């Protein structure tokens, strides 16, 4: 068992208790969320540990990480992910233009990470906030938070704030 | 409309606290039916109300509940809170602002089908919503509204949330079950249907969040009362999620049978000055597109009338497209979404959505050549009726219907 799993022993017990006896496998998604909330990504070490706890193979855990877009493996780690919805309803409210202008302000293309490795801006599919477009969610500090009715200006301001937080956190 | 029935927080903002909800009579209905010990009676009342599934399929809710066999136990109820289709954002508002009414609906459903465990499956992006719901559930446990021997009866009930991680397909009920069991969210071959072989291989009811939020009021006030709203065949009220080229996008709670005209112009503030409605997608990105003719705009939004226009009301996520927008561009957006969300299990969907996306992304001057038009039509027809779940079928709806009704937007 990794240090991480030892540290979160009671939380893991609570998660496993949500599912009937013999159905522990159901806990794979919540356990992956738990690990990722702490580190922002899921390491090979954690994959093996989760597989061990649930009595499934590491390959099965890896396939779950690959299938679901919110999980990030070690090689995909980025500090903060700014995930802008550009699907139909948001695009009709100007989401494509918002994304282009925001990227220009930050100096990267959609899908890219800033040279300091702190910010990735990417397009995502529908976030169920079509009436409050343009909107994006931010992943990276263990939470997933929505930012709605955005302008490129206030989004750029938020990104600056995230940068400051990340640098402080890294010190 | 006088009083809100589902979006009640708009009149009673305190309804998101347990104290606030209890003051408004919350959980009295749940207690009453647990005391009454008549699950079959509850199912009968919901059947009589004519409530149909609000997630999109429109299947009669009470009928769904009556399918569970009594000789296979335990039973489960899962609330489908995986709301992920472009145009839909109603369940999120309910869960954020009126969570206890939704939970009471889920609890009544559990009692009616004799389930002692209910789950809420939320899309991973609803991380904050899930946290709030967990807190609500904890409060109910502390108050003795969830737990063992409820109100002195032998009925026990507990609820849990289960958070997905970003996959539209998990809104499809059999993929949702696979995901809850810790597997890839890919649809199951049916039969057997979830009513017999569902979660953990046991009889399971899966209901949409909005559907369940209707239940406490139906059981409290009766089927007759509920039928006062809406039309004879589509009784009740509905949350219409209005988005796209309108001045006031948002959720509007209205009786079924309200016209598109009233939703878009009276409630939604109409379109930008000088713009006209060109097309309507009545049920999100999976809709068959409706040309916004005066006759279409005057059509009542109930299941039958929208079907009469050759489309479907679905989840009533109404996306309005104005006359400045090319339907080829609309189609491109939609197909790209479904291509991204195809789970990869069925070849026609996995390959077909990919190739349609490729063809549309290589258009010149936003038009298609005659060869490409033929090719994309042929790919679409090879997806139709050939997949385990409706996602493949959904991906071609806007394309095929737009090509028919707006050929000038596609052909050079």
Interface residues (C-beta under 8 A of the other chain):
Chain A: X18 X20 X23 X25 X26 X27 X28 X29 X30 X32 X33 X54 X56 X63 X64 X67 X68 X69 X70 X71 X87 X88 X89 X90 X91 X92 X93 X124 X125 X126 X127 X128 X129 X130 X131 X132 X133 X137 X143 X144 X145 X146
Chain B: X74 X83 X84 X85 X86 X87 X88 X89 X91 X92 X117 X123 X124 X125 X126 X127 X128 X160 X162 X163 X164 X165 X166 X167 X168 X179 X180 X181 X182 X183 X184 X185 X200 X241 X242 X243 X244 X245 X249 X250 X251 X281 X285 X317 X319 X321 X325 X330 X333 X334 X337 X340 X341 X343
